[in-house]
């Protein structure tokens, strides 16, 4: 059986730097087909009131091609190389920057607001559905910053910040040391949940579409909220710390959307801890005004 496992040098580089890129994942044709599938579902979602945010925040539950991709060996084999044989999907989402917009992502650490109890057992796979160039707002990483552990952040709630709270690091960042994560459509990067990272605006005439899969090991637990959700994708769960995610709603079935809403509302306990008045009405639905063009 073919394996897509990382080699020892790649694993060492990930642990040293806190990231690894670029890794081939999809051909350019496959990436283009994925974009068509995504934008087709988004176009359909726009015809139903309040439905578009689900395509952005829980795409694995409403876009079948997204769920199929995250379950492929060429994704999971690489994550298992670093995380070990037991693996859960904690969440998936899109970071879409529309053409010629000011949307950005401030310097931050992913795990600072997720409520999870351990920063050593989470890894994000960031898939470039379109090219992610500096002009399109490619990510920037500070090598080795994950070794500092979780640091203080401050909330800004800036409208054009794609993060749920507009959170930003409350410590100095050596931007001269940052590495630009330029990716071609179909390539991906891996990064640690404590890594300092950010990205600028998209100044081009095309969307920048990034798809993120966040994986954890079953030993982690939710330390801020009372309940959390994750789905086992490899190996075994010997702990039972997480409830299974709801069933997919590929047809936007109302009863299944309601179950997804229940999960998202629970997530507000940790995403918006201490600023509960800022929590949206239906889960962590940031940037719900993003447009979705017709499929091309």
C-alpha positions in Angstrom: 0.0 0.0 0.0 1.3 3.4 -0.9 2.2 5.7 1.9 2.4 9.5 2.0 4.2 9.5 5.4 6.8 12.3 6.0 10.4 11.3 6.1 12.6 11.8 9.2 14.1 15.0 8.0 10.6 16.5 7.4 9.5 15.5 10.8 12.6 17.0 12.4 12.1 20.2 10.5 8.5 20.4 11.6 9.4 20.0 15.3 12.2 22.5 15.0 10.4 25.2 13.0 6.8 24.5 13.9 5.8 24.2 10.3 6.5 22.4 7.0 5.8 23.6 3.4 5.3 23.3 0.5 3.8 19.8 0.3 2.1 18.5 -2.8 -1.5 17.5 -2.2 -3.6 18.0 -5.3 -2.8 18.5 -9.0 -3.7 21.9 -10.4 -6.6 20.2 -12.2 -7.8 18.7 -8.9 -7.5 22.0 -7.1 -9.5 23.7 -9.9 -12.2 21.0 -9.6 -12.3 21.5 -5.8 -12.8 25.2 -6.3 -15.7 24.6 -8.6 -17.3 22.2 -6.1 -16.8 24.7 -3.3 -18.2 27.7 -5.2 -21.1 25.7 -6.5 -22.2 24.9 -2.9 -21.6 28.4 -1.8 -23.7 29.8 -4.7 -26.5 27.4 -3.7 -26.2 28.4 -0.1 -26.6 32.1 -1.0 -30.1 31.3 -2.2 -31.1 30.1 1.4 -31.2 32.7 4.2 -28.3 32.5 6.7 -26.9 29.4 5.0 -23.6 30.7 3.5 -21.7 30.8 6.9 -22.0 27.1 7.2 -19.9 26.7 4.0 -17.2 28.8 5.6 -17.1 27.5 9.2 -18.1 23.8 8.9 -17.3 23.0 5.3 -16.7 19.4 6.1 -20.3 19.1 7.1 -21.9 20.8 4.1 -19.5 20.2 1.2 -18.9 16.5 0.5 -15.7 17.1 -1.5 -14.1 18.8 1.5 -14.9 15.9 3.8 -13.6 13.5 1.2 -10.3 15.4 0.9 -9.6 15.5 4.7 -10.1 11.7 4.9 -7.6 10.9 2.2 -4.4 9.1 3.0 -2.2 11.8 1.5 -3.6 14.1 4.2 -3.8 11.7 7.2 -0.5 9.8 6.6 1.4 13.1 6.9 -0.4 14.2 10.1 0.1 10.7 11.7 3.8 11.0 11.0 3.9 13.8 13.5 1.0 13.2 15.8 0.9 9.4 16.1 -1.6 6.8 15.1 -4.7 8.1 16.9 -6.1 11.1 15.3 -9.2 13.3 15.4 -10.5 16.1 13.3 -11.4 19.0 15.6 -12.6 21.4 13.0 -12.3 22.6 9.4 -12.9 26.1 8.0 -12.2 28.4 5.1 -10.1 31.5 5.1 -11.3 33.3 2.0 -9.9 36.7 1.0 -12.0 38.2 -1.7 -10.3 40.0 -4.6 -9.0 43.5 -3.9 -10.1 43.6 -0.2 -8.5 44.7 3.0 -9.2 41.5 5.0 -6.2 40.2 6.9 -5.2 37.9 9.8 -3.3 39.5 12.6 -0.3 37.9 14.3 -1.7 35.2 16.6 -1.5 31.6 17.9 -4.3 29.3 17.0 -4.6 27.5 20.4 -4.8 30.7 22.5 -8.6 30.8 22.2 -9.6 27.2 21.5 -9.8 26.1 25.2 -7.8 22.9 24.6 -5.6 21.8 27.4 -2.4 21.0 25.6 -0.5 22.8 22.9 1.6 19.8 21.9 -1.0 17.7 20.3 -2.7 19.8 17.6 -1.7 20.3 14.0 -3.3 22.3 11.2 -3.2 21.4 7.5 -3.7 24.5 5.4 -4.6 23.7 1.8 -4.2 26.2 -1.0 -7.3 25.8 -3.2 -6.1 28.8 -5.2 -2.5 30.2 -5.4 -1.5 31.8 -2.1 1.1 34.4 -3.1 2.3 37.4 -1.1 0.1 39.6 -3.2 -2.9 37.3 -2.4 -2.3 37.4 1.3 -0.1 34.3 1.9 0.5 33.3 5.5 3.7 34.3 7.3 5.3 32.1 10.0 7.9 32.9 12.6 10.2 29.8 12.8 10.5 28.3 16.2 8.0 30.5 17.8 5.9 27.5 18.9 8.6 26.7 21.5 7.6 29.8 23.5 4.3 28.2 24.5 1.0 30.2 24.6 1.5 34.0 25.1 -0.8 36.8 25.8 -3.1 38.2 23.2 -5.4 41.2 23.0 -8.8 41.4 21.3 -9.5 44.1 18.7 -12.8 42.8 17.0 -11.6 44.6 13.9 -14.2 44.2 11.1 -11.6 43.3 8.5 -9.7 40.8 10.7 -10.8 37.3 9.7 -10.2 35.9 13.3 -13.3 35.5 15.5 -12.2 38.1 18.1 -9.7 40.0 15.9 -7.1 38.7 18.4 -3.5 39.7 18.1 -0.3 38.9 19.9 0.4 41.2 22.8 4.1 40.6 22.5 6.6 41.9 20.0 7.0 39.9 16.8 10.3 39.9 14.9 8.7 40.3 11.4 12.2 40.3 9.8 12.5 36.6 10.9 9.1 35.7 9.4 8.9 33.3 6.4 6.3 33.8 3.7 4.3 30.6 3.0 3.8 30.9 -0.7 1.8 28.0 -2.1 0.6 27.0 -5.5 -3.0 25.8 -5.9 -3.1 22.2 -4.7 -0.1 22.5 -2.3 -0.5 22.5 1.5 1.4 23.5 4.6 1.4 22.0 8.1 1.7 24.2 11.2 1.7 23.9 15.0 -1.1 25.5 17.0 1.3 27.6 19.0 3.2 29.0 16.0 3.2 32.8 15.5 1.5 33.5 12.2 -0.3 36.1 10.2 -1.3 37.1 6.7 -2.0 40.3 4.8 -4.7 41.4 2.4 -5.5 40.1 -1.1 -4.6 42.9 -3.6 -5.2 40.8 -6.7 -8.2 40.4 -9.0 -9.0 36.8 -7.9 -10.1 35.2 -4.6 -7.6 33.6 -2.3 -9.2 30.4 -0.9 -7.5 28.6 1.9 -9.0 25.5 3.5 -7.8 24.5 7.0 -8.1 21.1 8.7 -7.3 21.1 12.4 -6.3 17.7 13.9 -5.8 16.7 17.5 -5.0 13.5 19.4 -7.8 11.9 21.5 -5.8 12.6 24.8 -6.6 16.3 24.5 -9.6 17.7 26.2 -11.7 20.9 26.3 -10.5 22.8 29.4 -12.7 26.0 29.1 -16.0 24.8 27.8 -18.1 22.0 29.2 -18.5 20.1 26.0 -16.5 19.8 22.8 -16.7 17.9 19.5 -14.3 16.0 17.3 -14.4 13.1 14.9 -12.1 10.1 15.0 -10.4 9.8 11.6 -7.5 7.4 12.4 -6.7 4.8 15.1 -8.7 4.6 18.3 -10.1 6.9 21.0 -9.2 5.6 24.4 -10.3 8.7 26.3 -13.8 9.7 25.2 -13.2 13.4 25.8 -15.1 14.6 22.7 -18.6 14.1 21.4 -18.9 13.1 17.7 -19.6 15.9 15.3 -23.2 16.0 13.9 -24.1 14.2 10.7 -23.3 16.1 7.5 -26.0 18.3 5.9 -25.0 18.1 2.3 -28.5 19.0 1.3 -28.8 21.7 3.9 -31.5 19.6 5.7 -33.1 21.8 8.4 -32.9 19.1 11.2 -29.2 18.5 10.5 -28.4 22.2 10.3 -30.1 22.5 13.7 -27.7 19.9 15.1 -24.8 21.7 13.6 -26.0 25.0 15.2 -26.1 23.3 18.6 -22.5 22.3 18.2 -21.5 25.8 17.1 -23.3 27.5 20.0 -21.5 25.3 22.5 -18.2 26.4 20.9 -19.0 30.0 21.9 -18.1 29.0 25.5 -14.4 28.9 24.6 -14.2 31.1 21.5 -15.8 34.0 23.3 -14.9 33.4 26.9 -15.0 36.6 28.9 -16.6 38.5 26.0 -19.8 36.6 25.8 -21.7 39.7 24.5 -19.6 39.5 21.4 -20.6 36.0 20.5 -22.7 35.7 17.3 -26.2 34.3 17.4 -25.3 31.1 15.6 -21.9 29.8 16.6 -18.6 31.3 15.6 -19.9 32.8 12.3 -17.3 35.4 11.5 -17.3 37.3 8.2 -20.8 36.1 7.2 -21.0 38.8 4.6 -18.4 37.2 2.3 -19.6 36.9 -1.2 -19.8 33.6 -3.1 -19.6 33.9 -6.9 -21.3 31.5 -9.2 -19.4 28.4 -9.9 -16.8 28.7 -12.7 
